Amino acid sequence: MHEVRANTEAANTLTFAQPALASRVRIINTVPVAGSVAQLAELQVFRRVLVSGTTFTNVAVPNGRHTYALAALNSCGVQGPAAGTQAAIGDVTPPPAPSALSASSAASTVSLSWTGVTAADLAGYIVYRRSDDGVWTQVTATPVAGTSFADQNVANGTYAYRVTARDTAGNESAPSNEASATLAVTPPSAPASLLITVPAVGEALDLSWTQVTGAFGYRVFRAPVTGGPLPGDRRGGGRYGDARFRSRQRHALLLHRSRGGRGRQCVGSKRRA
């Protein structure tokens, strides 16, 4: 017997445990408050459809490998152990695995090359990268048509790569051999001649510094005390105005130079105002 009390839900689902091969179900709707009426707006009863014979046809099955399980029930609805089997529909054969993968690094780019495979339905190659956490991450969102790839703007560190082949049906090959590369980009030097100008009026600070040749941009940090810089704004030039400055207070300012890309470690120069 299933009982629901103090129900406030708009819909309820009752599932009967085995054995439950019953011929009828009785629903009693009890209202505890005298004079009130509660009605069922909709009632749906779902019953499992059983196969009576020894054959079954599953239509419109998509391509791929599918697993089926079959179990017998007695007259009380008690289910016995299931038997399983697999069926292959359509193209389920992956292409051969790529080979001879090699990797080299220059600045923040890892260049990969490998020996391709021959398959009539080849869609391309998928590149994977593994960092120190040991997790493989797919680098290419779509298959690469050729047999080379440049992984750009990679942070300093050592990485392992592997490549798979994928066909037009979505079947993916076993991975190629692994190839590793190490990136160690030298941090840029600190910007020089950081100058802070305090205007005669207004709550602002004007910062200027000497341009660094080849710099991608600069980051300005500010904190109430020395040693506690907070993330600030990225600027492309050699001048910056901080309108958030409040007068009659001292501030520590830190300027960082960035070469661009991810994970660049930069050094900076400090001034107080």
C-alpha positions as CSV (number, residue, x, y, z in Angstrom):
1,M,0.0,0.0,0.0
2,H,1.3,3.5,-0.9
3,E,0.1,6.5,1.0
4,V,0.8,10.2,0.4
5,R,0.0,12.6,3.2
6,A,0.1,16.5,3.3
7,N,0.7,16.5,-0.4
8,T,1.4,19.9,-2.0
9,E,3.0,18.7,-5.2
10,A,1.3,19.4,-8.6
11,A,2.3,15.9,-9.8
12,N,3.2,12.6,-8.0
13,T,4.6,9.4,-9.2
14,L,4.0,6.1,-7.4
15,T,6.2,3.1,-8.2
16,F,5.1,-0.4,-6.9
17,A,7.7,-2.8,-5.9
18,Q,7.7,-6.5,-7.0
19,P,5.6,-8.5,-7.0
20,A,3.2,-6.1,-8.6
21,L,1.6,-7.8,-11.6
22,A,-1.9,-6.7,-10.5
23,S,-5.1,-6.6,-12.6
24,R,-6.4,-3.5,-10.9
25,V,-5.3,-0.5,-8.8
26,R,-7.6,1.4,-6.4
27,I,-7.0,5.1,-5.6
28,I,-8.6,6.6,-2.5
29,N,-8.7,10.4,-2.3
30,T,-9.2,11.4,1.4
31,V,-9.7,15.1,2.4
32,P,-9.2,15.6,6.2
33,V,-11.0,19.0,6.4
34,A,-14.8,18.7,6.5
35,G,-16.7,20.4,3.7
36,S,-13.7,20.7,1.3
37,V,-13.4,18.9,-1.9
38,A,-10.2,17.7,-3.7
39,Q,-10.4,16.3,-7.1
40,L,-7.9,14.5,-9.4
41,A,-7.3,16.6,-12.4
42,E,-5.5,13.9,-14.3
43,L,-4.6,10.3,-13.7
44,Q,-2.2,8.3,-15.8
45,V,-1.5,4.6,-15.2
46,F,1.6,3.1,-17.0
47,R,2.0,-0.6,-17.4
48,R,4.9,-2.4,-18.7
49,V,4.3,-4.1,-22.0
50,L,5.7,-7.6,-22.0
51,V,6.8,-9.7,-25.0
52,S,4.8,-12.9,-25.1
53,G,6.7,-14.6,-27.8
54,T,10.4,-15.3,-28.3
55,T,11.1,-12.6,-30.9
56,F,11.3,-8.8,-30.8
57,T,12.1,-6.1,-33.5
58,N,13.7,-2.8,-32.5
59,V,13.2,-0.3,-35.3
60,A,15.0,3.0,-36.2
61,V,18.2,2.1,-34.2
62,P,21.0,4.6,-34.8
63,N,24.5,3.5,-36.0
64,G,26.8,2.2,-33.3
65,R,27.2,-0.7,-30.9
66,H,24.2,-1.4,-28.8
67,T,23.7,-3.7,-25.8
68,Y,20.4,-5.5,-25.2
69,A,19.2,-7.4,-22.0
70,L,16.4,-9.9,-21.8
71,A,14.7,-11.2,-18.6
72,A,11.7,-13.4,-17.9
73,L,8.9,-12.6,-15.4
74,N,6.5,-14.9,-13.6
75,S,2.8,-14.4,-13.0
76,C,3.5,-12.3,-9.9
77,G,5.8,-10.0,-11.7
78,V,9.0,-11.3,-10.2
79,Q,11.9,-10.8,-12.6
80,G,14.6,-13.3,-13.0
81,P,18.3,-12.7,-14.1
82,A,18.9,-11.1,-17.4
83,A,20.8,-12.3,-20.4
84,G,22.8,-9.8,-22.5
85,T,24.1,-9.4,-26.0
86,Q,25.5,-6.7,-28.3
87,A,24.6,-5.7,-31.8
88,A,26.6,-3.6,-34.3
89,I,24.6,-1.3,-36.5
90,G,26.2,0.4,-39.5
91,D,29.9,1.4,-39.6
92,V,31.5,0.6,-36.2
93,T,35.0,0.0,-37.5
94,P,37.5,2.7,-36.5
95,P,40.4,3.7,-38.8
96,P,44.0,2.6,-38.0
97,A,46.0,4.5,-35.4
98,P,48.4,7.3,-36.4
99,S,52.1,6.6,-35.7
100,A,55.5,8.3,-35.4
101,L,54.2,11.3,-33.5
102,S,56.9,13.9,-32.7
103,A,56.8,17.2,-30.8
104,S,59.0,20.3,-30.6
105,S,58.7,23.6,-28.8
106,A,59.5,27.2,-29.7
107,A,58.5,30.1,-27.4
108,S,55.0,29.2,-26.3
109,T,54.1,27.0,-29.2
110,V,54.3,23.2,-29.5
111,S,54.6,21.8,-33.1
112,L,53.4,18.3,-33.7
113,S,53.7,16.0,-36.7
114,W,52.8,12.4,-37.3
115,T,52.4,9.7,-40.0
116,G,48.8,9.6,-41.3
117,V,46.6,6.7,-42.1
118,T,44.7,5.5,-45.1
119,A,40.9,5.1,-44.8
120,A,38.2,5.8,-47.4
121,D,36.0,7.5,-44.8
122,L,38.7,9.4,-42.9
123,A,37.5,12.7,-41.4
124,G,40.8,13.8,-39.8
125,Y,42.8,13.6,-36.7
126,I,42.1,14.6,-33.0
127,V,45.0,16.0,-30.9
128,Y,45.0,15.4,-27.1
129,R,47.3,17.0,-24.5
130,R,48.1,15.8,-20.9
131,S,49.5,18.2,-18.3
132,D,50.9,17.5,-14.8
133,D,47.5,16.5,-13.5
134,G,47.5,13.4,-15.7
135,V,44.2,14.3,-17.4
136,W,44.0,14.1,-21.2
137,T,42.3,17.1,-22.8
138,Q,41.1,17.3,-26.4
139,V,42.9,20.2,-28.0
140,T,41.3,20.3,-31.4
141,A,37.5,20.9,-31.4
142,T,37.2,19.5,-35.0
143,P,39.3,16.9,-36.8
144,V,42.6,18.2,-38.3
145,A,42.8,17.5,-42.1
146,G,46.6,17.3,-42.3
147,T,49.3,15.5,-40.4
148,S,50.7,18.4,-38.4
149,F,49.3,20.8,-35.8
150,A,50.6,23.8,-33.8
151,D,49.4,24.1,-30.2
152,Q,49.8,27.9,-29.5
153,N,49.9,30.0,-26.4
154,V,50.7,27.1,-24.1
155,A,51.8,28.0,-20.5
156,N,55.3,27.0,-19.3
157,G,55.6,23.4,-18.3
158,T,56.0,19.8,-19.7
159,Y,53.2,18.3,-21.7
160,A,52.5,14.9,-23.4
161,Y,50.6,14.7,-26.6
162,R,48.9,11.9,-28.6
163,V,46.8,11.8,-31.8
164,T,43.9,9.6,-32.9
165,A,42.2,9.2,-36.3
166,R,38.4,9.7,-36.7
167,D,36.2,8.7,-39.6
168,T,33.0,10.3,-40.9
169,A,30.8,7.9,-38.8
170,G,32.5,9.2,-35.6
171,N,34.6,6.0,-34.9
172,E,37.9,6.9,-33.3
173,S,41.1,4.9,-33.5
174,A,43.4,3.9,-30.8
175,P,45.9,6.6,-29.8
176,S,49.3,7.1,-31.4
177,N,52.5,6.9,-29.5
178,E,53.0,9.7,-26.9
179,A,55.4,12.7,-27.5
180,S,56.3,15.3,-25.0
181,A,57.6,18.9,-25.1
182,T,58.7,21.4,-22.5
183,L,58.1,25.1,-22.6
184,A,60.2,27.6,-20.6
185,V,59.6,31.1,-21.8
186,T,61.9,33.6,-20.0
187,P,59.8,36.2,-18.0
188,P,60.2,39.8,-19.4
189,S,62.1,42.4,-17.4
190,A,60.4,45.0,-15.3
191,P,59.2,48.2,-16.8
192,A,61.4,51.2,-15.9
193,S,61.0,54.7,-14.8
194,L,57.5,54.3,-13.3
195,L,56.4,57.9,-12.4
196,I,53.3,58.8,-10.4
197,T,51.9,62.3,-10.8
198,V,49.3,63.6,-8.3
199,P,47.0,66.3,-9.9
200,A,46.3,69.5,-8.0
201,V,42.6,68.7,-7.8
202,G,40.5,65.6,-8.2
203,E,40.7,62.1,-6.9
204,A,43.1,60.6,-9.5
205,L,46.6,59.4,-10.1
206,D,48.5,59.7,-13.4
207,L,51.0,56.9,-14.0
208,S,53.7,56.9,-16.8
209,W,56.6,54.6,-17.6
210,T,59.2,53.9,-20.2
211,Q,57.9,51.7,-23.1
212,V,59.4,48.2,-23.3
213,T,60.3,47.1,-26.8
214,G,58.1,44.3,-28.0
215,A,55.8,44.5,-25.0
216,F,52.3,43.1,-25.6
217,G,50.7,45.1,-22.7
218,Y,51.0,46.1,-19.1
219,R,49.1,45.4,-15.9
220,V,48.7,48.0,-13.2
221,F,48.1,46.8,-9.6
222,R,47.2,48.9,-6.6
223,A,47.0,48.2,-2.8
224,P,46.8,50.4,0.3
225,V,50.1,48.9,1.6
226,T,53.3,47.6,0.1
227,G,53.4,43.9,-0.6
228,G,49.6,43.5,-1.1
229,P,49.0,44.2,-4.8
230,L,45.5,43.5,-6.1
231,P,44.6,42.6,-9.7
232,G,44.2,45.7,-11.8
233,D,43.7,46.7,-15.4
234,R,45.7,45.7,-18.5
235,R,46.9,48.7,-20.5
236,G,48.7,48.7,-23.9
237,G,50.5,52.0,-23.7
238,G,53.0,53.7,-21.4
239,R,50.5,55.8,-19.5
240,Y,47.5,55.2,-17.2
241,G,45.1,57.3,-15.1
242,D,43.7,55.8,-11.9
243,A,40.5,57.6,-11.2
244,R,39.7,55.3,-8.2
245,F,42.4,56.9,-6.1
246,R,41.2,58.7,-2.9
247,S,43.1,61.7,-1.7
248,R,44.9,61.9,1.6
249,Q,45.8,58.2,1.5
250,R,49.0,56.4,0.6
251,H,48.9,53.7,-2.1
252,A,51.4,51.1,-3.3
253,L,51.4,50.7,-7.1
254,L,52.9,47.7,-9.0
255,L,53.4,47.7,-12.8
256,H,53.9,44.4,-14.7
257,R,54.9,43.9,-18.3
258,S,53.3,41.0,-20.2
259,R,54.4,39.3,-23.5
260,G,50.9,38.0,-24.1
261,G,49.6,34.4,-24.1
262,R,48.8,32.3,-21.0
263,G,50.7,31.7,-17.9
264,R,53.4,34.3,-18.4
265,Q,55.3,35.2,-15.2
266,C,56.3,38.9,-15.2
267,V,58.3,41.0,-12.8
268,G,57.4,44.6,-11.9
269,S,58.4,47.9,-10.5
270,K,56.8,49.5,-7.4
271,R,56.1,53.1,-6.5
272,R,54.2,54.7,-3.6
273,A,52.0,57.7,-3.7
